[in-house]
Amino acid sequence: MDSLRSVLPKILAKRGLKEHAEAALVVHKAQLFLESVLPTLSSGIHAEKLERGTLMIAVANSIAAQECQQLSGRLLEHLKAECPGVAVAEIRIRRSLERGK
């Protein structure tokens, strides 16, 4: 009997949802990383989406933007280790007026 780990990607690909599921996983893992590394700023940082290899992160203020920018290399390495096979080429950080969301 096949394990869920081997069957699920096949089912998602068959339904056309594999890329969406991978993007959601990357966003989730990025958010967890940012919350663990920047706990005092985590309320103002929100990993939004992965689109064409670019992870979009919204921040509430310039301090959060600067901290995220400094961590972007570590975050890319973390995502490559946590989500093998998912192409994350760059990280873009944008200022959001809605407090990181």
Backbone hydrogen bonds, N-H to C=O, Kabsch-Sander energy under -0.5 kcal/mol:
donor,donor_aa,acceptor,acceptor_aa,energy
6,S,3,S,-0.7
7,V,3,S,-1.8
8,L,4,L,-2.8
10,K,6,S,-0.5
11,I,7,V,-2.1
12,L,8,L,-2.7
13,A,9,P,-2.4
14,K,10,K,-2.3
15,R,11,I,-1.8
16,G,12,L,-0.5
16,G,13,A,-0.9
17,L,12,L,-3.3
18,K,12,L,-0.8
21,A,17,L,-2.4
22,E,18,K,-2.5
23,A,19,E,-2.4
24,A,20,H,-2.3
25,L,21,A,-2.1
26,V,22,E,-2.3
27,V,23,A,-2.5
28,H,24,A,-2.4
29,K,25,L,-2.8
30,A,26,V,-2.6
31,Q,27,V,-2.4
32,L,28,H,-2.3
33,F,29,K,-2.2
34,L,30,A,-2.7
35,E,31,Q,-2.4
36,S,32,L,-2.0
37,V,33,F,-2.4
38,L,34,L,-2.6
41,L,38,L,-0.9
42,S,38,L,-0.8
44,G,41,L,-2.0
45,I,42,S,-1.2
46,H,58,A,-2.8
48,E,46,H,-0.6
48,E,56,M,-2.8
49,K,56,M,-0.9
51,E,49,K,-0.5
51,E,54,T,-2.5
54,T,51,E,-1.6
55,L,53,G,-0.5
55,L,90,E,-2.6
56,M,49,K,-3.1
56,M,54,T,-0.6
57,I,92,R,-2.7
58,A,46,H,-2.9
59,V,94,R,-2.5
60,A,44,G,-2.2
65,A,61,N,-1.9
66,Q,62,S,-2.4
67,E,63,I,-2.3
68,C,64,A,-2.5
69,Q,65,A,-2.3
70,Q,66,Q,-2.0
71,L,67,E,-1.4
72,S,68,C,-0.7
72,S,69,Q,-0.8
75,L,71,L,-2.8
76,L,72,S,-2.4
77,E,73,G,-2.1
78,H,74,R,-2.4
79,L,75,L,-2.7
80,K,76,L,-2.2
81,A,77,E,-1.8
82,E,78,H,-2.6
83,C,79,L,-2.7
86,V,83,C,-1.7
87,A,85,G,-0.6
88,V,86,V,-0.8
89,A,53,G,-2.3
89,A,87,A,-0.6
90,E,53,G,-1.8
92,R,55,L,-2.9
94,R,57,I,-2.8
96,S,59,V,-3.3
99,R,96,S,-0.5
101,K,98,E,-0.7
